[in-house]
Amino acid sequence: MLFNKYLGEFSDRQLEAEFIKHENAAAIRYIRPAVLLLGIIFFLFVIPDYYLTESSRTFRFIFFTRFAFLALVFLLYLHLKLKPARHFNLHWISAYELIASLSFLLIYYNYKAPNIYV
């Protein structure tokens, strides 16, 4: 059994497909609700943002960023429901993590410095 240490995959495509199918079948029922719950929690932080931002323009940008992320989370949730055992789900989840990090940084850098509450 050969393993590609750079890509983190089996060299045998059929074995890799079987592994992904097995892993996704077991984990998808936990991943889907967690993705949705974390997306909702991330969006609900718009409440303290309302009180902590000084300008309405900044708040609108933060609200739009959080709402766009919530919409993308909902799309990921539906995608995982419709196609639960696909190999590309790993890439979708990695993209979700990257977008979450970038959204946080966008919001963080829109606060007036220094803001100890963030």
Order of alpha helices (4+ residues) and beta strands (2+ residues): beta-beta-alpha-alpha-alpha-alpha
